[in-house]
Amino acid sequence: MLAAAFCYGAEALLAFAAGWPLSWRSPAAWLARDALLPFLWARGWSGRNVVWRGNAMDVDDGVFLQAESEPRPQI
């Protein structure tokens, strides 16, 4: 409990110093964010599709193996 108070207190101080909006709902939002992180990580690791900087990509192991087997261009 003390560690959580320290972490969230430090986050509140940094947010205040940066001029970010803080309200009485901020601690609840931080707790909800931290509670959802394991689910977000599991979803990210189990998915096969990725959107990176607006580009949709399909993660296919065969594509990576094919790209690794091709000779690298000489510069």
N, C-alpha and C positions, 0 to 999 in steps of 0.2 A: 504494500500500500504506500509506503514511503517512497519507493522507487518510482511508482506511477505518479505520485504528487510532484516529485522532483522533475520528471520528464515533461509532464504537462505544464508545470509551472515554467520551465525553461522555454517550452514552445510558446507559451503566452507572452513571455518577456521578449522573445525574438520577434514574434508577430507584432507586438506593440512598437518595438524599436524600428521595424521595417515600415510601420504605418499601415499595416493590414487591418481590415475591420475585425473587431472583437465584440462579442456580445455575451450575454448570459448563456446562450445556446452553444457557444464554441466548445466547451468541454464535452457536451453530449455528442457533437459532431466528431470530435477527435476520438472518442470512445467507439462510436459507430464505425469510423474509418479503420481503426485498428482491429475491431472485431471482424471486419469483412476481408482483411488482408489474406488470411489463410485460404479463403474461398477463391479470391482473385488469383492467388498463386497457383492453386490446384487447377483452376480453369485455364490459366495460361500454359501450364505444362502439359495438360491433357489435350489441348486443341491442336488442330493440324493447319489451320488458316491463321494468317497474321496480316494485319494492316500496319505497315511501317511508313510513316510520313506520307500517308495518303495513297500508298501503293499496296494493293491487295496481292498477297503471296500465298501460295500453297506449299506447305512444308512437306517435301517428298524426299525420302532418303535416297532414292535412286538418282535423283537429279544431283545431289551432292556427291555421290560416288562417281557419277559420270564426269562431273566437272573436275574432280580430283585426279582422275585417271588420264585426262588430257594433258599433253605436255605444256609447260608454261612457256609463254613467249619470251624470247631473249631480247633484252634491252641493250 
